[in-house]
Amino acid sequence: MKTQLDGQSCDLHTPAPLPEDPVPAMAYVPFQQYGAVYEPEKALASGTLFPDLDKPFSGGKEAGA
């Protein structure tokens, strides 16, 4: 069965991107302790004022791989 939406067709029989009955997740987010901060130039270059939040980005790969 195909449905037209603004000139695009959708095949309603293809697998959905999520399971029919997904399980909710629980997140744990600890409180951030205010501590050391970067100098303004380093903060702008790093994208954060806080060194504790300055984590490496490996582009979807594990660090060191």
C-alpha positions in Angstrom: 0.0 0.0 0.0 1.4 3.3 -1.0 0.3 6.7 0.2 0.9 10.0 -1.6 2.3 12.8 0.5 3.1 16.1 -1.3 4.2 14.3 -4.4 6.2 11.7 -2.6 5.1 8.1 -2.1 5.6 6.1 1.1 5.6 2.3 1.1 3.7 1.5 4.4 4.8 -2.2 4.3 8.6 -1.5 4.7 10.0 -2.0 8.2 9.5 1.0 10.5 12.7 2.8 11.7 11.7 1.9 15.3 10.3 -1.3 16.8 6.5 -1.4 17.1 6.8 -1.5 20.9 10.0 0.3 21.8 11.3 0.1 25.4 11.8 3.6 27.0 15.3 4.4 28.2 16.4 6.0 31.5 19.1 8.6 31.4 21.4 9.5 34.2 22.8 13.0 34.1 24.9 14.0 37.1 24.9 17.5 38.4 27.8 19.5 37.0 30.2 20.8 39.6 31.3 24.3 38.9 35.1 24.2 38.8 37.9 25.4 36.6 37.0 27.3 33.4 39.0 28.0 30.2 40.3 31.4 29.2 37.9 33.0 26.7 40.1 32.2 23.6 40.4 28.5 24.6 36.7 28.3 25.4 35.8 29.6 21.9 38.2 27.2 20.3 36.9 24.3 22.3 33.2 25.1 22.1 32.8 25.0 25.9 33.8 27.1 28.9 34.3 24.0 31.1 37.3 21.6 30.7 35.3 18.8 32.1 32.9 19.0 29.2 35.7 19.2 26.6 35.6 15.6 25.2 37.3 14.4 22.0 35.1 13.7 19.0 36.2 10.6 17.1 33.7 10.8 14.3 31.7 7.7 15.3 34.8 5.6 16.0 36.1 4.7 19.4 38.9 6.8 20.7 42.3 5.3 19.9 40.9 3.1 17.0 
